Amino acid sequence: MSSNQDLPMPVAQDPKPRGFRADIQGLRAIAVGIVVLYHFWSHYLPGGFVGVDVFFVISGFLITSHLISKPPKNAADVARFWMRRVKRLIPASFLVILCSVLGIWIFAPQTVWEDWGLQAFAATFYFQNWFLALTKVDYLAEGDAPSPFQHFWSLSAEEQFYFVWPILIGLLIFAAIKYKKKSQNVVLAGIGIVFVLSICYSLYETATEPGGAYFSTFTRVWEFSAGALVAALGNKAHAAKNDLMSLVGSWGGVLAIAFSAVAFTGEMPFPGYIAIIPVFGTALILLSNSTHKYSPTLFLNTKLFQFFGDNSYAIYLWHWPLLVLMPFMVDDFKWPQKMIALVLTLVLAVLTQKLVEVRFRRFIDTSALLSAPRFLAAGSLVLALLAGAFYLNSARIIDDAQDVNKALAQVEKEVGESCFGASALSDGCTKQDAAETPYQQVAPEPVAAKTDKPVLYKDDCFASQTTDFQDRPVCSYGKGKIKVALVGNSHAGQWFPALDKLAQENGWQIDTYLANRCAVMGEEQEFDSKAKDEGCGELGDWATGQIEKQDYDLVISSNRQSVPVSGHSMESTEEPATQAYETILKKWADTGAQVAVIRDTSWPGATLENVPDCVAENSGELSECSGDADKWIPQDPQADAVKALDDPNIVQIDMNDQLCEDDRCYTVVGGILAYWDHSHLSATYAQSLSGTLGSRMEKALKSEQLFPST
């Protein structure tokens, strides 16, 4: 049996107990080291995220070793087990959550308060992994900044494992006793079944929905179970060994972890079959327990590795909030600033271990007034109230900022009617009028801009990845005689506020054929599962069939090419995408409809994480939120296809001069905040472009029938 405090990331160590394995402590040092290096410099260690998987295996091994040696016999034993976890883990995690919330309040812009307040609540009650799985794998959440609590997803998965595992082990041992079977065999069989079920589910879920699979407890249980299987094999199986087999096994395990950290990338679907490599490597080290003089204990048992192993839990807790919040405190966050963040991480980790982890544990042990359950209840209540107040305050700020019309009137008064909105890019206004003036106010305000989306999202008008693009809603707006189809992905949807205004003026009925992310071109594109690839490819034929059936007068289309055509990279996708668009545009025109392609708009996401966050943070220097046109204006194979077809019934409308000028693109134009995330036009700005868009479409299409109001 091992007795490394039965924790995945240890609290401070008292004198080392009997059975303590220094190699496990060194293994923790490796795990936390590669995770931290990955977060700070991912380009040097692209697979460093596997350090979390190493922790999971260690956790399963140590917890199961403890439970087998002292199996819970009743509910009280299970409760005592849970309370030991509370007093070892909660004080430090609550301290980090509290400091992070205060740091957000002081340094972070109000645009992140609502989301991060919810995540503080999720971290406090250890369901952060499910919060992320349900909210952050959505395409529309891509532009959200990572919160200081994001790393609590792994701690949440572990806590959920701790909650269930003692019950399972206790039931298995009870069954073995009742039916007079050997406890070791029953426990091995039970854990083996859990392992097989979880790894099968992990393989399936990673192949079909990898975003959610990454955070799911169910797809990770097999990693805990791998360590548990090693523990269940018994003391003889993992007793200290000084032979060649253990030497080879331990080095093989180290090399498997090292290979994973260097060779894996964040683009690989994970977990799943590739996670077997670091998980098996960690289990192999635990099973080998080599004491050979040339084994990895050469470095694992050194004082340096033991130091990082002893402090690994606190290092893990502190490094991420510092990494997220420090960029709000300093102008540049490069090598020197990152080194300062690393030093602060180590200092705070050591102080937390000595002054919080050890002292709180002993205080809870000796204080009748502050037992573990009372501490948990009191601490949870305080953090919940703080996170709740944080969330409610941010919600109030957002509500106060929702009156966009009032804000628009104030901004127009400030900048002047002649240079308000896109008018600021006209010849009579300067660059400073366009975007670089530190406006006293922008409209919508940054906190409100994040929700300034077309009504299409509220009405659920998009085919999405979550259903492999098989659910294909069609939304209709207006009851005019002129029938218009809006086709494409969310970059077609962003124009709806402008088109809706044109529809009201000209008697249009607009039907939408839209998808999130998938460019509607009739060709498969490379998502993270074959079902999504095929579903996306089928959307083109579906939309074409609807256009033929409904006999539209006008088809308006726009797409952002953010996913390559299957079999191609983003660098090589332009040619096959252009050919696909040529085919589908011709089919649409052959129905008798006129076709207008709106060229894709400039993309701040090339250099900015989130536009409203940037504007909120740089209200006095909005030039920080602008970018070079050659980086921001993306390739658009659909627009290229229009040029190649040279058909008078298929035209292109380019609106980028309403966002860019003199090789510079802006996110605030004439006082109006032009984007609600890192990519999509705000509904307010899109609507303000209605007149310009309509006149350009009318000129290009040369059709009085489509524009009777003029």
N, C-alpha and C positions, 0 to 999 in steps of 0.2 A: 504493500500500500504506500502511496505517496502522500505527503502531508504538507504541500506547499500552500497552506492556508485555504485549500480548495476553492481558489478564486482564479478567474481568467486573467485578470490584471491586478496584481497584489496590492494590498494595503501594506503599511509599514510592518516590518518583520520584528517580532520579539526574538530572543535567542532561538536559533534554528531548531525546530523540533526533531524528534527522532524520525528517521525516514525521509527527511528533507532532501530533495534532489536539486542540486545546484544547476544541473543542465537544463532543467525546466525554467529556472529563473533566467538563465542565459538565453533560452529560447524566447522568453517573453521580451527580452531586450531586442532580439532580432525582429520580432513581430512589430513592436512599437516603433522601432527605428525605421523599418521600411515603410510603415504607414505614414510617419511624419515626413520622411524624405519625399514620398510620393505626393503628399499634399503641398509641400513647399516647392518642389522641383520635379513635377511629374514627367517632364521630358527626359530627365536622367534615369528615372526608375518608373517606367510606365505601368508596371504591374504591381507596384508597391501596395495596392489595396488588398492583396492576398494576406497581408499581415493580420487582417481581421479574421480570416479563415484559420490561421494558425492559432489565434486566441480561442476560437470556438472549439477546436480539437482539444487544446489544453484544458479548457473549462469542462468539457465532457469527461475527460479522463480524471481530473481531480475531484469533481463533484461525485462521480460514480464511485471512485475509490473510497471516498468518505462515507457514502451511503451504504456501500457493501459492508464496510467495517462496523458501521453503527446504523443498521437499518431502522427506519422509523416503524414503530410498532402500533402507533395509534395517532389520532389527530393532533394530540398535544405535541408529539415528537415532530410531526410535520411542521406545526406552527413554530416550534423552537428552531427548526432548520431555517425557516423563512426569516425569522427575527435575527438569526446570526448573519444572514445576507444583508439585512437592513442595516445593522450597526456597522458592518464592514464597508458597505458601498455607499449608502445614502448620504452621510455627512459631507463627503467630498463632492459628490455630484450636486447636491443642493447648493453648496457654496459656489460652484462654478456657474450654475444656472442663475443664482442671485446676482453674481458679479456681471454675468453676460447681459442680463436684463438692464442693470444699471448702466452698463457700457453702451447699450443700444440707445437708451434714453438720452445719454449725454452726447454721443458722437454720431449715431446713425440718422439718416433723414427720415422724416415722418412717413414717407412712402412705404417703408418696410415694417412699420410698427405693427400693423394689424396682423400680417402674416407671421411675423416673428413672435408676436405675443401668443398666437395659437400654438406655435411650435414650442415655446417655453412651457406651455401647459402640457403639451404632448410629452415633452422630455421629463417633466416632473412626475408624471404618472406612467412613464415607460411604455407608451404606445407610439413613439416617434416613428418606428419603422412602418407601422400601418398608416400613419398620417402621410408619410412620404409616398408610400405605395399607392395610396388612393388619390393624392393630389398633385404630386410632382412629376409623374410620368406622362401627364397630359401635354400634348403639343403646345397648348397655350401657356403652359407654365415654364416653357423653355427659357424665357427671358427673365425669370425670377432669380434674384441674387440668392446664393446659398446662405442659410441662416447660421448663427453661431451654435445652434443646437442640432445641426444636421447629423453630427457624428454620434448622437445619442441613439441612432437607429440600431447600431450593433449592441449597445448596452441594453436597449429595450428587448431585442431578440434574446439576449442572455437572461434577462430577468424573467421573461416569459418561460424560458427553458427551466430556470430554477423553480418556478412556481409549479410546473407539472411533473418534473423529473422525480422528486422524492416520493410523490404519490405512486408513480409507475413502479419504481424500484420496490417500494414497500408492498405493493400489490403482488408483484412477481415473487418476492420472497415469501409472502403469506401463502400464495398458491403452492409454492414448492413445499412448504411445511405441511399444508393441509393434505396435499396429495402424495406426500412422502417421496418427493423427487429431490434430486441433488440441486441445491440452490444455485450453484454456479451455472449449471446447464440451463435451468429455467431462465435465469437472468440473461445469459448469453442469447438464448432463443428469443426472448422478448425484445431485447435491444436490437438483435439482428432483424427482426420483423420491422421494427420502427425504422431502422437504417434503410432497408430495401424499399419500404413504402415511400419514405421521404426522398430517396435519391431518384426513384422513378418519377415522382411528382416534380422534382426539381428539373429533371431532363425534359419533361413535357412542358412545364410552365416556362422554362428558359427558352425553349424553341418557339413557343406561341406568344408569350407576353413577357419578354425579358426585363422590361422596365419594372413592372411590379414584382417579378420573381426575385430581383436583386434584394429587395427589402423584406420579403416574406419570411416569417419564422418557419413556415412549413417547408420551404425549399432549402432551409439551412439546418434543420434538425439532424439530417444525416451527418453533417460535419461534427456536431456535438456527439452523435452516436458513434462516430468513428473512434473518438477518444474513449468513449464509454466502453466500446468493445474491447479495447486494449486493457482497460481497468478490470473488466469482467473476466478476462482470461486468468486472473489470479496472480498472486505474488510471485509465484515461480516463473511465470511467463515474462514478467518484466523486472525480475531481480537484476541487480548489478552484474554485468558480465564483462569478462576480460578475454574475449575470444575473437577470432577473425570475422566470424559471421556478424557479431554485434558491431564490430568496427566498420565493416562494409555497409551494414544497414544504417548506422547513424550518419555516416558520410553521404550515403545515398539520399537520406532524408534532407540533409542540409542542402545538397545540390538541387533537389527537387524544389525546395522553397526558393533558392537563389535563381534558378531557371525561371520560375513563375514570375518573380519580381522583375526580372529583366526582359523576358520575352512576351509576357501578356500585355495587352493594351485595353483601355477602357471601351474600345469599339467591339471587343469580343463579347458575345452573349455570356453572362455570368450571373449566378453559378451555373452548373450544368456539368457536362463531362470534363471540361478543362479544369474545373475546380478539384477534380480527383487528384491532380498532381500535387498541389500544396497540401491538401488534406492527407493524402497517403504519405507524403514526405514527413509531415509532423507526427503522424501516428507511428511511422517507422522509427523515428528518433525516440519516442516514448517507449516503444516496445523493445528497442535494442538496449537502451540504458547502458551504453558502453562505458566501461571504465578503462579501456585500453589506453596506454600512454600516448598513442597517436590518434585518438578519437577526437571529435569536436570539443570535448571538454578542455582541450588545450586552450581554447579561447572562451568557451561558454562559462567556465568556472573562474575566469579572471575577475578581479575586483571591478574593472570597468563594466563588464557585462552584468555582473551581479548588482552594481549600482543602478544601471538602467532597468534591470529586471525588477528590483525592489520598488522603483519609482514609476514603473510602466503605467499603472492605472492613472496616477495623477498627471503624468505626461500626456497621456491620451486625452484626458479630460480638458487640459488647459490649451493644448497646442492649436486646436481648431478655432475656438473663440478669438484667440489672439490673431490668428491668420485672417479671419473674417473682418474683425473690427479695426485692426491697425491701419488698413488703407484709408479708413475714414479719419484717422488721426494725423497722417503724414501725407505730403504731396505726392511723393513717389514711394512705391513699395517694391524695391528691387533688392539686390543681394545684400547691401548693408542693413537695410531695414528688416529683411527676413532674418539675418543673423541676430539682430537685436530681439526679434520675436522668439527665436529659438532659445536665446539666453534667458529671456523672461519666462519662457515655458519651463526651463529647468529649475530656475529659482522658485517659481510658484509651486512647482511639483514637489520639491524638497520641503518647502514650508508647509504645504498642504499635508504631506505625509506625516511630518513630525508633529505639527501643531493641531491638525484636525483629525486625521484618520486614527492615529494611535490614541490621542487624548480623549476623543469622543467615544471611542470604543470602550476604553477603561472607565470613563465617566458613566456611560450607560450601564456598564456591568455593575458599578458600585452604588449608583444613585437610585434610591427607591422612587424619587420624584420624576426621574427621567429614564424610564424603561424604554426599550427599543420600540414597542408599539406606540407609546405616548410620543416619543421623539418623531416617529414616522408620521403620526397623525398631525402633530403640531407643525412639523416642517412642511408637510404637504399642504396644509391649510394656508400657511403663510405664503408659499410660492404660488399656490392656486389663486389666492386673493391678489397677489402682485401681478401675476400674468393676466388675470381677469381685468384688473384695473388698467393695465397696459393696453389690452385689447379694446376695452370700452372707450378709453380715451382716444385711441386711434380711430375707432368707429365714429366717435363724435366729430373728430377733425375732418374725416371724410364727408360726413353728413353736412358739415358747415361749408364744405367746398363744392357741394354738388350743384349749387345754383350757377350753372355754366352761363346762362344768359346774362345774369348780373355781372359775372366776372368778365364776360366778353365786352359788355358796355364800358366797364372800368378800363379795360386794356385798350379799347379803341380810343377812349378819351385821352389816355396817356400817350399812345404812339401817334395819334392823328389818323383820320379816316383815309388819307391818301397813301399811308404806309402801313395800313392794318392788314394782318394776315398775309396772303400771297402777294398782295399789292406791294409789299416791301421789297419784292424782287423786281419791280418795274424800274424803268430808266430813271424815274424821278427820285428814287430812294437809294441810299448808300448801303454798303454791307452792314454798317453799324445799325442801320434801321432794320435790316433783315433779321439779324440774329445775335449780334455781339453786344448790343446794349444791355446792361444789367437791369432789366425791367423790374419795377417794384412788384409787379404781379404778372403772371401768365395765365392764360385761360385755355383749357381748364387747369386748375391748380394741379401740381404733380400728384397729390394724393388722390384726387378725383380722376385724373387722366387714366389711371390704371383700370378704371371701370368704364371708360369712355369708348365703348365698343358698339358696333352696329347691332341692331335688334336681332339680327340673324342668330347670334349666340344664345340669347334668351329664348328664342323660338326653336332652338335645336335644329338648325337647317343644314348641318354638315354631316356627311358620311365620315366615320372616324376609324382610326386604327383599332380601337377597342373591340369593334365588331368585324374586323378584317375588311372594312368598307362594304359589308354586305347589306347593312341598313342604309338605305339611300333616300332620305327625306326630300320632298319637294315642297318648298314654301312659295306661296303666291301672295303678291302684294298689288293692290290697285285693281280696278275693274274696267280699265279702258279698252278700247277696241284694238289698239296696237299691241301686239303680243311680242314680248321681249324675253329672251332666255339669258340668264346670267350663269356662265359656266366657268369652272376653274377651282382653284383651291382658296385658301383664306386670303390670298392677295387679290382675288376677284371679289371676295366678300367685303374687303375693306372699302370698296367703292360704292357699296350699297347706299350709304347716306346721301351721296351725291346723285346717284341714279334714281333714288326714291323721289328726290325733289324734282328731277327732270320728268319722272313718271307722272307726278301730280300736275305738272305744267302742261304736259303734252298728251295726256290721256293714254298712258301705257299700263299694261299689266305685266309685271315682272315675275317670272318663275325662276327659282334658283336650282341649280344642279351643281352643288358644291361639295368639297371634301377638305378635311384638314390635312395639310401637307402634301397629299398626293396631287401631282400635276395631272390634270385631265387631258391626256394625249393619246390614249388608246394603246399604251405600251406599258409593260410591267416595269416597276421601279424597285430598287433594292432597299427594302425595309429590313426589319430584324426577324421576319419569318416568311416562309413561302406563301402562307395563306394571305398575308397582307400584300405581298408582291402581286399575286394573282388578282386579289380583290381590287387593287388599285388599277391594274391593267384593264380590268373589265369595265371600269367606270366610263372609259371613252366610248365603248360600244353602247353602253346603256344610255349615256347622254345623247349620242347621235340618234339612237332609236327614238328617244323622246322628242328630239327636235324634228325628226321626220314626221312623227305622229301628230304633233301639236301644230305644225304649220306656222312657225314663228316668222315675224317680219324682220326681227333683228336678233342676232346672237352677239352678246358681249362677253368677251373672255379675257382672263388674265391669270397668270400663274407665276409663282416663284419656284425656280428649279433648285430645291434644297436636297433632293434625293436623286442619285444617278439612275439612269436607265439600267436595268438588270444586265450584268456582265460588263459594266463599265465603271470607271471611277468618275468623280466629279470633274476631273481635268479632261476626261475624254468623252463626256456625255453629251456635249453640245451638238455634235454632228448627228448621232442617231436620234436625239430628241427633236432636232430641227426637221428631220425627215418624217418623224412621226406626226409632228404638228402640220406639216405640209399636207399629209394624207387626210387628217381629220378636219382641218379647216376647209379643204376642198369639198369634203362630204357635207359639211354644214352649208356651204354656199350652194351646193347642188340641190338642196331642198328648196331653194328660192329665197332664202333669207339673206339679208346683208349681214356681214360679219365685221365686228370692230374689236380689235385686240388692243387692250391698254397695256403698254409696255410696263414691265415690273418697275416698281419704285425703288428709290435708294434704300439701302439696308444698313442702318446704324450698327446692327449686331456684328458687323465686320470688325469693329473696334470697341464698341460699348456693350456692357452687359445688359443695361436696362435704361431706357431714355428717361422716364419720369424720375428714377433714382438719381441719375446724373444731374438733371435739371434742379432737383431739390437740393442736391449737395453743392451745386456750383451756381447758385442764383446770382452771385455777383460777377461771374466770369463765364457766361454761357458759351464762349468759344471753346471751352473744354469739352463741350458736348456736340461739337460739329466734327466733320471729318472730310478727308480728301475724296473727291468724286471718283477717282480711279479705284479706290478701295471699296467705296460704298455702293456705287451703281453696279448691279450684278449682271452676269450674262443672262440673256433672255432668248432662248432658242425659238420661242413662239413668235417673238417679234422678227427674228431672222427669217422664219418661215414665211411671214407676210411679204417680206422683201423678195424672197426667192419666187413666190407664186406670181407676183406682179399682176394681181387680179383686181379690177376696179371695185368689185363687190366685197373684197377682203382688205380692210384698211388697218393701219396702226395709229394709235394715239399715244404720244409721248408726253407725260406730265412731269417729268423730272425737273424741268426748268422752274416748276412751282416749289421745288425743294432745294435746288442747287443753283449756284451761280459762280462763274469764274473758277471752275474746278473745285469748288467747296460746297459741301452739302450741310444743311442745317436741320436741327431738331425743334427749334423754336423759330417760327417765321412770323414776323410782324406781330409778336406778342402771343401767338397761338402755339400751344404745344402740339406738335404735329404727329406724335406717335404715342400709343398707349403701352407699348412694350419695347422690344428691341428691333421690331420689324414692321408692325402694322400701323397704318395711319389711324389717328384718333378719329372718332366719328365727327367731332367738331371741325377738324381741319378738312376732312374729306367733304363734308357738306359745304364748307366755304368755297370749295373748288367746283361746285356744281355748274356755275355759269360758264367758267372756262372750259370744263370738260364738255358741256353741251355744245358750245359754239365750235369747238374743234371737231367733235363728232359730226355735227351738221355739215361743216365745211368739207370734211373728208368723204362723207357718204353721199353728199349732194342729193339729199332726199327730203323734199318738203312734206311728204307723207308722214315721216317719222317725227318731224318737228313742226306740227301745225301751229303751235303758239307763236312761232316767229314768222 
